[in-house]
């Protein structure tokens, strides 16, 4: 079946036109491949419209492709790191391109999607109906130049920040909601009986009273939590010299989500975990338990580095395209300290 008019930009100077409505019948094959992530109402098309199609080998998520970037357009309330988006990120990285995700300002990102776009060449491009495009994570105003969305600089050479990014009324954090976040690093000797995921399970159990409910390599998470199964996956990939990325999820009663990167290195097997928990106005944040947690993870799970932060943010753990509240860095003793002090304690 016809995939519909996905386009490759033929010229570096060609800019995407305004968001145009796409007929619901145009991409039957794309809907069949990824029904939970099908595009909805709008998609930017380059000008002119008669451009060579995106090659068939590309992921069905890609709407526009240039020599520099692959552009993916989504008009969904929440953008999750689905299998098709994860595959698109991996494919663009293999090709030496960056992925640029274009959304309206009403969209939010899950923690895994935010993490995937926060580092490296990838970018969250927000199209505001009044002020144009800007970076949803950094706030810089963007324009289409040299076959990609790029930052515009002011007279002093620094990026110009878009007004909607810092507008107080843009997307205020619901009153009293907070996020507690941990960055954990462990290093294990690669042995035949090594079981991975234990540090994440121990931290989750300590903070919520229960282990994670599920895990997977993309969203939605659909596998019951199992350290044995994720270890088998990581071991298989490590034998090929490949890292393993996984996502863990909790219950709606206590919002929690984590991402873990498992990397084989000459020193052993490293686990890099980010765990975030959401709290409402009436929820108690268990700061007094952090010293005990740190001691336990260090003594039992080969913890080599930990950083904990607390900040006003959405309880549902999604990110909006607006400036975030600065976090308070917590020391292992759970008392606020500077980032430099926390780094020295790691």
CORKA-V106923 format. One record per pair of residues at least 4 apart in sequence whose ideal C-beta (glycine too) atoms are under 8 Angstrom apart, sorted by the first residue. I is the first residue (numbers start at 1). GAP is how many residues later the second one is. D is the distance in Angstrom with one decimal. If there is no record, write none. Layout:
i: (I & I)
gap: (GAP & GAP)
d: (D & D)
This chain:
i: (1 & 1 & 1 & 2 & 2 & 3 & 3 & 3 & 3 & 3 & 3 & 4 & 4 & 4 & 4 & 5 & 5 & 5 & 5 & 6 & 6 & 6 & 6 & 6 & 6 & 6 & 7 & 7 & 7 & 7 & 7 & 7 & 7 & 7 & 7 & 7 & 8 & 8 & 8 & 8 & 8 & 8 & 8 & 8 & 9 & 9 & 9 & 9 & 9 & 9 & 9 & 10 & 10 & 10 & 11 & 12 & 12 & 12 & 12 & 14 & 14 & 14 & 14 & 14 & 14 & 15 & 15 & 15 & 15 & 16 & 16 & 16 & 16 & 16 & 16 & 16 & 17 & 17 & 17 & 17 & 18 & 19 & 19 & 19 & 19 & 19 & 20 & 20 & 20 & 20 & 21 & 21 & 22 & 22 & 22 & 22 & 22 & 22 & 27 & 27 & 27 & 28 & 29 & 29 & 30 & 30 & 30 & 30 & 31 & 31 & 33 & 33 & 34 & 34 & 34 & 34 & 34 & 34 & 36 & 36 & 37 & 37 & 37 & 37 & 37 & 39 & 39 & 39 & 39 & 39 & 40 & 40 & 40 & 41 & 42 & 42 & 42 & 43 & 43 & 44 & 44 & 44 & 44 & 44 & 44 & 45 & 45 & 46 & 46 & 54 & 54 & 54 & 54 & 54 & 55 & 58 & 58 & 58 & 58 & 59 & 59 & 59 & 59 & 60 & 61 & 61 & 61 & 61 & 61 & 62 & 62 & 62 & 62 & 62 & 63 & 63 & 63 & 64 & 64 & 64 & 65 & 65 & 65 & 65 & 66 & 66 & 66 & 66 & 67 & 67 & 68 & 68 & 68 & 68 & 68 & 69 & 69 & 69 & 69 & 69 & 69 & 69 & 69 & 70 & 70 & 70 & 70 & 70 & 70 & 70 & 70 & 71 & 71 & 71 & 71 & 71 & 72 & 72 & 72 & 72 & 72 & 72 & 73 & 73 & 74 & 74 & 74 & 74 & 74 & 75 & 75 & 75 & 76 & 76 & 77 & 77 & 77 & 78 & 78 & 78 & 78 & 78 & 79 & 79 & 79 & 79 & 79 & 79 & 79 & 79 & 80 & 80 & 80 & 80 & 80 & 80 & 81 & 81 & 81 & 81 & 81 & 81 & 81 & 81 & 81 & 82 & 82 & 82 & 82 & 83 & 83 & 83 & 84 & 85 & 85 & 85 & 85 & 85 & 86 & 86 & 86 & 86 & 86 & 87 & 88 & 88 & 89 & 89 & 89 & 89 & 90 & 91 & 92 & 92 & 92 & 92 & 93 & 93 & 93 & 98 & 98 & 98 & 98 & 98 & 99 & 99 & 99 & 100 & 100 & 100 & 100 & 100 & 101 & 101 & 101 & 101 & 101 & 101 & 102 & 102 & 102 & 102 & 102 & 103 & 103 & 103 & 103 & 103 & 103 & 103 & 104 & 104 & 104 & 105 & 105 & 105 & 105 & 105 & 105 & 105 & 107 & 107 & 108 & 108 & 108 & 108 & 109 & 109 & 109 & 109 & 109 & 109 & 109 & 110 & 110 & 110 & 110 & 110 & 110 & 111 & 111 & 111 & 111 & 111 & 111 & 111 & 111 & 112 & 112 & 112 & 112 & 112 & 113 & 113 & 114 & 114 & 114 & 114 & 115 & 115 & 115 & 116 & 117 & 117 & 117 & 117 & 118 & 123 & 123 & 123 & 123 & 124 & 124 & 124 & 124 & 125 & 125 & 125 & 125 & 125 & 125 & 126 & 126 & 126 & 126 & 126 & 126 & 127 & 127 & 128 & 128 & 128 & 128 & 128 & 130 & 131 & 131 & 131 & 131 & 132 & 132 & 132 & 132 & 133 & 133 & 133 & 133 & 133 & 134 & 134 & 134 & 134 & 134 & 134 & 134 & 134 & 134 & 135 & 135 & 135 & 135 & 135 & 135 & 136 & 136 & 136 & 137 & 137 & 138 & 139 & 139 & 139 & 139 & 139 & 140 & 140 & 140 & 140 & 140 & 140 & 141 & 141 & 141 & 141 & 141 & 141 & 142 & 142 & 142 & 142 & 143 & 143 & 143 & 144 & 144 & 144 & 145 & 146 & 151 & 151 & 152 & 152 & 153 & 153 & 153 & 153 & 154 & 154 & 154 & 161 & 161 & 162 & 163 & 164 & 164 & 164 & 165 & 165 & 165 & 165 & 166 & 166 & 166 & 167 & 168 & 170 & 170 & 170 & 171 & 171 & 171 & 173 & 173 & 173 & 173 & 173 & 174 & 174 & 175 & 176 & 176 & 176 & 177 & 177 & 177 & 177 & 177 & 177 & 177 & 177 & 178 & 178 & 178 & 178 & 178 & 178 & 178 & 178 & 179 & 179 & 179 & 179 & 179 & 179 & 179 & 179 & 179 & 179 & 180 & 180 & 180 & 180 & 180 & 180 & 180 & 180 & 181 & 181 & 181 & 181 & 181 & 181 & 181 & 181 & 181 & 182 & 182 & 182 & 182 & 182 & 182 & 182 & 182 & 183 & 183 & 183 & 183 & 183 & 183 & 183 & 184 & 184 & 184 & 184 & 184 & 184 & 184 & 184 & 184 & 184 & 184 & 184 & 185 & 185 & 185 & 185 & 185 & 185 & 185 & 185 & 186 & 186 & 186 & 186 & 186 & 186 & 186 & 186 & 186 & 187 & 187 & 187 & 187 & 187 & 187 & 187 & 187 & 188 & 188 & 188 & 188 & 188 & 188 & 188 & 189 & 189 & 189 & 190 & 190 & 190 & 190 & 190 & 194 & 194 & 195 & 195 & 195 & 196 & 196 & 196 & 196 & 196 & 196 & 196 & 197 & 197 & 197 & 197 & 197 & 197 & 197 & 197 & 198 & 198 & 198 & 199 & 199 & 199 & 199 & 199 & 199 & 199 & 200 & 200 & 200 & 200 & 200 & 200 & 200 & 200 & 201 & 201 & 201 & 201 & 201 & 202 & 202 & 202 & 202 & 202 & 203 & 203 & 203 & 203 & 203 & 204 & 204 & 204 & 204 & 204 & 204 & 204 & 204 & 204 & 205 & 205 & 205 & 206 & 206 & 206 & 206 & 207 & 207 & 207 & 207 & 207 & 208 & 208 & 208 & 208 & 210 & 210 & 211 & 212 & 212 & 212 & 212 & 212 & 212 & 213 & 213 & 213 & 213 & 213 & 214 & 214 & 214 & 214 & 214 & 214 & 214 & 215 & 215 & 215 & 215 & 215 & 215 & 215 & 215 & 215 & 215 & 216 & 216 & 216 & 216 & 216 & 216 & 217 & 217 & 217 & 217 & 217 & 218 & 219 & 221 & 221 & 221 & 223 & 225 & 226 & 227 & 228 & 229 & 230 & 230 & 230 & 231 & 232 & 233 & 233 & 233 & 234 & 234 & 234 & 234 & 235 & 236 & 237 & 237 & 237 & 237 & 238 & 238 & 238 & 238 & 238 & 241 & 243 & 243 & 243 & 243 & 244 & 244 & 245 & 245 & 245 & 245 & 246 & 246 & 246 & 247 & 247 & 247 & 247 & 248 & 248 & 248 & 248 & 249 & 249 & 250 & 250 & 250 & 250 & 250 & 251 & 254 & 254 & 255 & 255 & 255 & 255 & 255 & 256 & 256 & 256 & 256 & 256 & 257 & 257 & 257 & 258 & 258 & 258 & 258 & 259 & 259 & 260 & 260 & 260 & 260 & 261 & 261 & 261 & 262 & 262 & 262 & 262 & 263 & 263 & 263 & 264 & 264 & 265 & 265 & 276 & 277 & 278 & 278 & 278 & 278 & 278 & 279 & 279 & 279 & 279 & 280 & 285 & 286 & 287 & 287 & 287 & 288 & 289 & 289 & 290 & 290 & 290 & 290 & 290 & 290 & 291 & 291 & 291 & 291 & 292 & 293 & 294 & 294 & 294 & 294 & 295 & 296 & 296 & 297 & 297 & 297 & 298 & 304 & 305 & 306 & 306 & 307 & 307 & 307 & 307 & 308 & 308 & 308 & 308 & 308 & 309 & 309 & 309 & 309 & 310 & 310 & 310 & 311 & 311 & 311 & 311 & 311 & 312 & 313 & 313 & 313 & 314 & 314 & 314 & 319 & 328 & 329 & 329 & 329 & 329 & 329 & 329 & 330 & 330 & 330 & 330 & 330 & 331 & 331 & 331 & 331 & 331 & 331 & 332 & 337 & 337 & 337 & 338 & 339 & 340 & 341 & 342)
gap: (27 & 28 & 31 & 26 & 27 & 24 & 26 & 27 & 50 & 53 & 57 & 22 & 23 & 25 & 26 & 21 & 40 & 44 & 48 & 47 & 48 & 52 & 56 & 57 & 58 & 59 & 38 & 39 & 42 & 44 & 45 & 46 & 47 & 56 & 57 & 58 & 43 & 44 & 45 & 46 & 47 & 56 & 57 & 58 & 5 & 37 & 42 & 55 & 56 & 57 & 138 & 4 & 41 & 42 & 136 & 54 & 55 & 134 & 135 & 32 & 33 & 34 & 37 & 130 & 133 & 31 & 32 & 128 & 129 & 28 & 29 & 30 & 31 & 48 & 55 & 128 & 27 & 28 & 29 & 30 & 26 & 23 & 24 & 25 & 54 & 108 & 22 & 23 & 24 & 25 & 20 & 21 & 4 & 5 & 17 & 19 & 20 & 21 & 4 & 11 & 12 & 4 & 4 & 31 & 4 & 8 & 9 & 30 & 4 & 7 & 27 & 51 & 4 & 26 & 27 & 48 & 49 & 50 & 46 & 184 & 24 & 37 & 45 & 47 & 48 & 4 & 24 & 34 & 35 & 36 & 34 & 35 & 36 & 34 & 31 & 33 & 62 & 20 & 30 & 19 & 20 & 27 & 29 & 58 & 83 & 4 & 19 & 5 & 18 & 4 & 8 & 9 & 10 & 11 & 10 & 4 & 7 & 12 & 33 & 25 & 28 & 29 & 32 & 24 & 11 & 23 & 24 & 26 & 27 & 8 & 9 & 10 & 26 & 30 & 8 & 9 & 10 & 6 & 7 & 9 & 4 & 5 & 6 & 32 & 5 & 31 & 81 & 82 & 30 & 80 & 29 & 30 & 78 & 79 & 80 & 23 & 28 & 29 & 30 & 31 & 78 & 79 & 80 & 18 & 21 & 22 & 25 & 27 & 28 & 29 & 30 & 28 & 29 & 31 & 54 & 78 & 13 & 16 & 27 & 28 & 29 & 30 & 29 & 30 & 5 & 27 & 28 & 29 & 33 & 28 & 29 & 32 & 27 & 31 & 29 & 30 & 31 & 29 & 30 & 31 & 32 & 240 & 6 & 22 & 24 & 28 & 29 & 30 & 31 & 34 & 5 & 30 & 32 & 33 & 139 & 140 & 4 & 5 & 29 & 31 & 32 & 35 & 137 & 138 & 166 & 4 & 136 & 137 & 138 & 4 & 134 & 135 & 4 & 4 & 16 & 28 & 31 & 133 & 4 & 30 & 131 & 132 & 159 & 4 & 4 & 11 & 4 & 10 & 27 & 33 & 4 & 4 & 5 & 6 & 7 & 30 & 4 & 6 & 27 & 22 & 23 & 24 & 25 & 50 & 18 & 23 & 24 & 22 & 23 & 25 & 48 & 49 & 12 & 16 & 21 & 22 & 23 & 24 & 23 & 24 & 25 & 31 & 47 & 4 & 21 & 22 & 23 & 24 & 33 & 218 & 22 & 23 & 25 & 21 & 22 & 23 & 24 & 59 & 65 & 216 & 19 & 214 & 210 & 211 & 212 & 213 & 4 & 5 & 8 & 15 & 27 & 209 & 210 & 4 & 109 & 147 & 207 & 208 & 209 & 4 & 146 & 148 & 163 & 165 & 206 & 207 & 208 & 4 & 107 & 135 & 145 & 147 & 4 & 106 & 4 & 10 & 23 & 205 & 4 & 144 & 159 & 6 & 5 & 6 & 7 & 20 & 19 & 12 & 14 & 19 & 26 & 11 & 12 & 13 & 197 & 8 & 9 & 10 & 11 & 17 & 24 & 7 & 8 & 9 & 10 & 38 & 195 & 5 & 6 & 4 & 5 & 6 & 34 & 36 & 34 & 10 & 31 & 32 & 33 & 9 & 10 & 11 & 30 & 8 & 9 & 10 & 11 & 16 & 5 & 6 & 7 & 8 & 27 & 28 & 30 & 31 & 187 & 4 & 5 & 7 & 16 & 27 & 30 & 29 & 183 & 185 & 182 & 184 & 21 & 22 & 23 & 26 & 27 & 184 & 11 & 12 & 19 & 20 & 21 & 22 & 10 & 11 & 18 & 19 & 20 & 21 & 7 & 8 & 9 & 10 & 6 & 7 & 9 & 4 & 5 & 6 & 5 & 4 & 8 & 9 & 7 & 8 & 4 & 5 & 6 & 7 & 4 & 5 & 6 & 4 & 5 & 4 & 4 & 6 & 157 & 158 & 5 & 156 & 157 & 158 & 4 & 156 & 157 & 155 & 4 & 150 & 151 & 152 & 149 & 150 & 151 & 4 & 139 & 140 & 141 & 152 & 140 & 141 & 106 & 104 & 105 & 106 & 101 & 102 & 103 & 104 & 135 & 136 & 137 & 138 & 100 & 101 & 107 & 132 & 133 & 134 & 135 & 137 & 97 & 98 & 99 & 100 & 131 & 132 & 134 & 135 & 136 & 138 & 27 & 96 & 97 & 99 & 105 & 128 & 129 & 130 & 93 & 94 & 95 & 96 & 127 & 128 & 129 & 130 & 146 & 21 & 91 & 92 & 93 & 94 & 124 & 125 & 126 & 89 & 90 & 91 & 122 & 123 & 124 & 125 & 15 & 16 & 19 & 87 & 88 & 89 & 90 & 91 & 113 & 119 & 121 & 122 & 85 & 86 & 87 & 88 & 118 & 119 & 120 & 121 & 13 & 84 & 85 & 87 & 111 & 115 & 116 & 117 & 118 & 78 & 80 & 81 & 82 & 83 & 84 & 115 & 117 & 6 & 8 & 80 & 81 & 82 & 83 & 114 & 5 & 79 & 80 & 4 & 48 & 74 & 78 & 79 & 37 & 75 & 32 & 33 & 36 & 31 & 34 & 35 & 38 & 66 & 73 & 75 & 4 & 18 & 30 & 33 & 34 & 51 & 63 & 74 & 4 & 29 & 103 & 4 & 72 & 74 & 98 & 102 & 103 & 104 & 4 & 12 & 48 & 58 & 60 & 71 & 73 & 75 & 4 & 10 & 11 & 24 & 26 & 4 & 94 & 95 & 98 & 99 & 4 & 70 & 72 & 90 & 94 & 4 & 6 & 7 & 8 & 44 & 46 & 52 & 54 & 71 & 4 & 5 & 6 & 83 & 86 & 87 & 90 & 49 & 70 & 79 & 82 & 86 & 42 & 46 & 48 & 69 & 40 & 41 & 14 & 13 & 36 & 37 & 38 & 44 & 46 & 11 & 12 & 36 & 37 & 38 & 7 & 8 & 9 & 10 & 11 & 34 & 35 & 6 & 8 & 10 & 11 & 14 & 15 & 31 & 32 & 33 & 34 & 4 & 5 & 6 & 7 & 30 & 31 & 16 & 27 & 28 & 29 & 30 & 29 & 28 & 26 & 27 & 28 & 6 & 23 & 4 & 4 & 4 & 4 & 4 & 14 & 16 & 4 & 4 & 4 & 11 & 13 & 4 & 10 & 28 & 35 & 4 & 4 & 5 & 6 & 7 & 25 & 4 & 6 & 24 & 26 & 31 & 23 & 18 & 19 & 20 & 21 & 17 & 18 & 14 & 15 & 16 & 17 & 13 & 14 & 16 & 10 & 11 & 12 & 13 & 9 & 10 & 11 & 12 & 7 & 8 & 4 & 5 & 6 & 7 & 27 & 5 & 23 & 24 & 22 & 23 & 60 & 61 & 62 & 19 & 20 & 21 & 22 & 61 & 18 & 19 & 60 & 15 & 16 & 17 & 18 & 14 & 15 & 11 & 12 & 13 & 14 & 10 & 11 & 12 & 7 & 8 & 9 & 10 & 6 & 7 & 9 & 5 & 6 & 4 & 5 & 41 & 40 & 35 & 36 & 37 & 38 & 39 & 4 & 5 & 6 & 36 & 35 & 25 & 4 & 23 & 43 & 47 & 46 & 4 & 45 & 4 & 18 & 40 & 42 & 43 & 44 & 4 & 41 & 42 & 43 & 4 & 4 & 4 & 9 & 12 & 38 & 4 & 4 & 5 & 4 & 6 & 9 & 5 & 42 & 41 & 26 & 40 & 22 & 35 & 36 & 39 & 21 & 22 & 23 & 24 & 26 & 18 & 19 & 20 & 21 & 17 & 18 & 20 & 13 & 14 & 15 & 16 & 17 & 13 & 4 & 11 & 12 & 4 & 5 & 6 & 5 & 8 & 7 & 8 & 9 & 10 & 12 & 13 & 4 & 5 & 6 & 7 & 12 & 4 & 5 & 6 & 10 & 11 & 14 & 13 & 4 & 5 & 8 & 4 & 4 & 4 & 4 & 4)
d: (5.0 & 4.6 & 7.7 & 7.5 & 7.0 & 6.6 & 5.1 & 6.3 & 7.9 & 7.6 & 7.0 & 4.4 & 4.2 & 7.8 & 6.8 & 7.5 & 7.6 & 7.7 & 7.1 & 5.9 & 4.1 & 7.7 & 6.5 & 5.8 & 7.4 & 7.8 & 6.5 & 5.7 & 7.8 & 4.5 & 7.5 & 6.5 & 6.5 & 7.4 & 5.5 & 7.6 & 5.9 & 4.9 & 6.7 & 5.4 & 7.7 & 7.3 & 4.8 & 6.9 & 5.2 & 4.9 & 6.5 & 6.1 & 7.2 & 4.3 & 5.7 & 6.8 & 5.2 & 6.3 & 7.8 & 7.3 & 7.7 & 5.1 & 4.2 & 4.9 & 5.9 & 7.7 & 7.9 & 8.0 & 7.9 & 7.2 & 6.8 & 8.0 & 3.9 & 3.7 & 6.7 & 5.4 & 7.7 & 6.7 & 7.5 & 6.0 & 6.4 & 5.5 & 7.0 & 5.0 & 7.3 & 4.0 & 6.8 & 5.5 & 7.8 & 6.3 & 6.5 & 6.4 & 7.2 & 5.6 & 5.9 & 6.0 & 5.6 & 7.6 & 6.4 & 7.1 & 6.8 & 5.0 & 5.9 & 7.1 & 6.9 & 6.3 & 6.3 & 7.2 & 6.6 & 6.3 & 7.3 & 4.6 & 5.6 & 4.5 & 5.0 & 7.2 & 6.3 & 6.2 & 7.2 & 7.1 & 7.6 & 4.4 & 6.6 & 7.8 & 7.2 & 8.0 & 4.7 & 5.3 & 6.9 & 6.0 & 7.5 & 6.3 & 6.8 & 7.2 & 7.8 & 4.6 & 6.4 & 5.1 & 6.9 & 5.2 & 7.8 & 5.5 & 4.6 & 7.4 & 7.0 & 7.3 & 6.1 & 6.3 & 7.6 & 5.8 & 7.7 & 5.9 & 6.0 & 5.0 & 5.6 & 7.9 & 7.6 & 4.9 & 7.9 & 4.9 & 6.4 & 7.2 & 6.8 & 6.2 & 5.1 & 4.2 & 5.3 & 6.4 & 5.0 & 4.8 & 5.9 & 7.5 & 4.3 & 4.6 & 7.1 & 6.1 & 6.0 & 7.9 & 5.6 & 6.1 & 4.8 & 7.5 & 4.0 & 8.0 & 7.5 & 5.0 & 7.2 & 7.6 & 7.9 & 8.0 & 3.8 & 6.5 & 7.8 & 5.8 & 6.2 & 6.7 & 7.1 & 4.9 & 4.5 & 7.6 & 5.5 & 4.9 & 7.0 & 5.0 & 6.9 & 4.4 & 7.4 & 6.6 & 7.6 & 4.6 & 7.8 & 5.3 & 7.6 & 5.3 & 7.4 & 7.9 & 5.1 & 6.2 & 8.0 & 8.0 & 7.0 & 6.1 & 6.4 & 7.3 & 5.2 & 7.0 & 4.8 & 7.7 & 5.4 & 6.6 & 7.3 & 5.3 & 6.8 & 6.8 & 5.9 & 7.3 & 7.7 & 6.3 & 6.9 & 6.4 & 6.8 & 7.2 & 5.2 & 7.5 & 6.4 & 6.0 & 7.6 & 6.9 & 6.4 & 5.7 & 7.2 & 5.2 & 7.0 & 5.3 & 7.6 & 4.8 & 7.3 & 6.2 & 3.9 & 6.8 & 5.8 & 5.6 & 6.4 & 3.9 & 4.5 & 5.9 & 5.8 & 5.0 & 7.2 & 6.8 & 5.7 & 5.7 & 7.7 & 6.2 & 7.9 & 4.3 & 6.4 & 6.5 & 7.9 & 7.1 & 8.0 & 7.9 & 6.5 & 7.6 & 7.2 & 4.8 & 8.0 & 6.1 & 6.3 & 6.0 & 6.4 & 5.3 & 5.8 & 6.9 & 6.4 & 6.4 & 4.3 & 6.5 & 4.6 & 7.9 & 7.6 & 8.0 & 7.7 & 7.5 & 3.6 & 5.4 & 6.7 & 7.1 & 7.7 & 4.8 & 7.8 & 7.1 & 4.8 & 5.2 & 6.8 & 5.4 & 7.9 & 6.4 & 7.6 & 7.3 & 5.3 & 6.5 & 4.6 & 7.8 & 6.0 & 7.9 & 8.0 & 3.8 & 7.2 & 7.5 & 6.1 & 7.3 & 7.3 & 7.6 & 7.3 & 6.1 & 7.9 & 5.3 & 7.5 & 5.2 & 8.0 & 6.2 & 7.7 & 5.6 & 7.8 & 7.3 & 4.0 & 6.1 & 5.3 & 8.0 & 4.3 & 4.4 & 7.2 & 6.8 & 7.6 & 6.3 & 4.6 & 6.9 & 6.3 & 7.3 & 7.3 & 5.9 & 7.9 & 6.2 & 5.1 & 6.8 & 7.5 & 5.6 & 5.4 & 7.6 & 7.4 & 6.4 & 6.2 & 5.3 & 7.3 & 5.3 & 6.4 & 7.9 & 5.8 & 8.0 & 7.0 & 4.6 & 7.7 & 5.5 & 6.6 & 6.8 & 4.7 & 6.6 & 5.0 & 6.6 & 5.8 & 6.0 & 8.0 & 7.8 & 6.4 & 6.4 & 3.7 & 5.4 & 6.9 & 5.5 & 7.8 & 7.0 & 7.2 & 6.0 & 5.0 & 6.6 & 5.4 & 7.4 & 4.3 & 7.7 & 4.4 & 7.4 & 5.5 & 6.2 & 7.2 & 6.6 & 7.1 & 5.1 & 7.9 & 7.8 & 5.7 & 5.9 & 5.8 & 7.1 & 7.6 & 7.4 & 7.7 & 7.3 & 4.2 & 6.8 & 7.9 & 6.1 & 6.3 & 6.4 & 5.2 & 5.6 & 7.9 & 3.4 & 6.8 & 5.8 & 7.6 & 6.0 & 4.6 & 6.0 & 7.1 & 7.9 & 7.8 & 7.9 & 7.9 & 3.4 & 7.5 & 7.7 & 7.6 & 4.4 & 5.9 & 3.5 & 6.6 & 6.2 & 4.3 & 7.4 & 3.9 & 6.8 & 6.4 & 7.3 & 7.1 & 4.9 & 7.2 & 4.6 & 7.0 & 4.8 & 4.5 & 6.5 & 6.2 & 7.0 & 7.2 & 6.6 & 5.4 & 7.4 & 6.0 & 7.8 & 4.8 & 6.5 & 4.6 & 8.0 & 7.1 & 5.5 & 5.3 & 6.4 & 6.0 & 6.8 & 5.8 & 7.5 & 4.8 & 5.8 & 6.2 & 7.9 & 6.0 & 5.7 & 7.6 & 7.4 & 7.3 & 6.9 & 5.9 & 5.7 & 7.7 & 7.5 & 5.1 & 7.3 & 6.9 & 7.4 & 7.9 & 4.3 & 3.9 & 7.6 & 4.7 & 5.7 & 4.9 & 5.8 & 6.1 & 6.6 & 6.6 & 7.0 & 6.3 & 6.6 & 2.8 & 7.7 & 7.0 & 6.9 & 5.9 & 6.7 & 6.8 & 6.7 & 5.8 & 4.3 & 7.5 & 4.8 & 6.3 & 6.2 & 6.7 & 5.7 & 6.4 & 7.6 & 5.6 & 6.9 & 5.7 & 7.4 & 7.3 & 6.0 & 4.0 & 7.3 & 7.7 & 6.5 & 7.7 & 7.2 & 4.8 & 6.7 & 5.6 & 7.1 & 7.6 & 5.4 & 6.9 & 7.0 & 4.7 & 7.7 & 7.1 & 5.0 & 7.7 & 7.9 & 7.3 & 6.4 & 7.5 & 7.1 & 4.5 & 7.8 & 6.7 & 7.2 & 5.3 & 7.8 & 7.4 & 5.6 & 7.5 & 7.0 & 4.4 & 8.0 & 5.9 & 7.5 & 6.7 & 7.4 & 7.7 & 4.4 & 7.8 & 6.9 & 7.0 & 6.4 & 7.4 & 5.6 & 6.8 & 7.1 & 5.6 & 7.6 & 7.3 & 5.2 & 4.1 & 7.6 & 5.0 & 7.0 & 4.6 & 7.8 & 7.9 & 5.9 & 4.8 & 5.5 & 6.3 & 8.0 & 5.9 & 5.1 & 7.3 & 5.3 & 8.0 & 5.9 & 5.4 & 5.6 & 7.5 & 5.3 & 4.7 & 7.8 & 7.4 & 5.5 & 7.4 & 5.1 & 7.9 & 6.4 & 7.8 & 7.2 & 5.5 & 5.2 & 7.1 & 6.6 & 5.2 & 6.9 & 5.4 & 6.6 & 6.2 & 4.6 & 5.5 & 6.0 & 7.0 & 6.3 & 5.8 & 7.7 & 4.1 & 5.2 & 6.8 & 7.9 & 7.2 & 7.8 & 6.1 & 6.2 & 5.5 & 6.4 & 6.3 & 6.6 & 5.8 & 4.1 & 7.6 & 6.4 & 6.1 & 7.1 & 6.1 & 5.7 & 6.0 & 7.7 & 5.2 & 6.7 & 6.1 & 5.0 & 6.7 & 7.5 & 6.4 & 6.2 & 6.6 & 6.2 & 7.1 & 6.0 & 6.2 & 7.9 & 5.9 & 6.4 & 6.5 & 5.8 & 7.4 & 5.7 & 5.3 & 7.3 & 7.0 & 6.7 & 7.4 & 7.0 & 7.0 & 6.5 & 5.3 & 6.5 & 7.7 & 4.9 & 7.1 & 7.6 & 6.1 & 6.0 & 7.3 & 7.3 & 6.3 & 4.9 & 6.1 & 7.2 & 7.8 & 7.4 & 5.7 & 4.5 & 4.2 & 6.3 & 5.9 & 7.6 & 7.2 & 7.4 & 6.0 & 6.0 & 5.9 & 5.8 & 4.4 & 6.7 & 5.8 & 5.9 & 5.7 & 7.1 & 5.0 & 6.1 & 5.5 & 5.5 & 7.1 & 7.9 & 5.8 & 5.6 & 6.6 & 4.8 & 7.3 & 7.6 & 4.2 & 5.8 & 5.2 & 6.8 & 5.7 & 7.7 & 7.8 & 6.3 & 5.7 & 7.1 & 7.1 & 6.4 & 5.6 & 7.2 & 4.4 & 7.0 & 6.9 & 6.4 & 6.0 & 6.5 & 6.7 & 6.3 & 7.7 & 5.8 & 6.1 & 6.4 & 6.5 & 6.0 & 7.7 & 5.9 & 4.2 & 4.5 & 7.6 & 6.6 & 7.4 & 4.2 & 6.9 & 4.9 & 8.0 & 7.0 & 7.5 & 7.6 & 4.1 & 7.0 & 6.8 & 5.9 & 6.2 & 4.6 & 7.3 & 7.4 & 4.2 & 7.1 & 7.4 & 5.6 & 7.8 & 7.3 & 5.2 & 7.4 & 7.0 & 7.1 & 5.7 & 7.9 & 7.0 & 4.4 & 7.9 & 7.1 & 7.4 & 5.6 & 5.8 & 6.7 & 3.6 & 6.9 & 7.9 & 7.9 & 6.9 & 8.0 & 6.7 & 3.7 & 5.9 & 5.9 & 5.4 & 7.0 & 6.9 & 4.6 & 7.3 & 7.7 & 7.8 & 5.9 & 5.5 & 5.9 & 6.3 & 4.2 & 7.1 & 7.2 & 5.2 & 5.8 & 6.8 & 4.5 & 7.9 & 7.5 & 4.5 & 7.9 & 6.6 & 7.2 & 5.5 & 8.0 & 7.4 & 4.7 & 7.0 & 5.8 & 7.9 & 7.5 & 5.6 & 5.3 & 7.9 & 7.7 & 6.9 & 3.8 & 6.1 & 4.9 & 4.0 & 7.8 & 5.3 & 6.2 & 5.2 & 6.5 & 7.4 & 7.4 & 6.9 & 4.5 & 6.4 & 5.8 & 7.9 & 6.2 & 6.1 & 6.4 & 6.6 & 7.4 & 3.9 & 6.5 & 5.9 & 5.1 & 6.0 & 6.3 & 6.3 & 6.2 & 7.4 & 5.8 & 4.1 & 6.1 & 5.7 & 7.7 & 4.9 & 4.1 & 7.1 & 4.5 & 8.0 & 4.4 & 6.6 & 6.6 & 7.0 & 5.8 & 8.0 & 6.7 & 7.4 & 4.1 & 8.0 & 7.8 & 7.6 & 3.7 & 6.5 & 5.5 & 6.4 & 6.4 & 5.1 & 6.1 & 7.2 & 5.0 & 6.6 & 3.8 & 6.5 & 4.4 & 7.9 & 6.6 & 6.3 & 5.8 & 7.9 & 7.4 & 7.5 & 5.0 & 6.8 & 5.9 & 6.7 & 5.2 & 7.9 & 4.8 & 5.4 & 7.2 & 6.4 & 7.4 & 7.7 & 5.5 & 7.6 & 4.4 & 6.7 & 5.9 & 5.9 & 6.1 & 4.1 & 5.6 & 7.8 & 7.0 & 6.3 & 6.6 & 6.4 & 6.7)
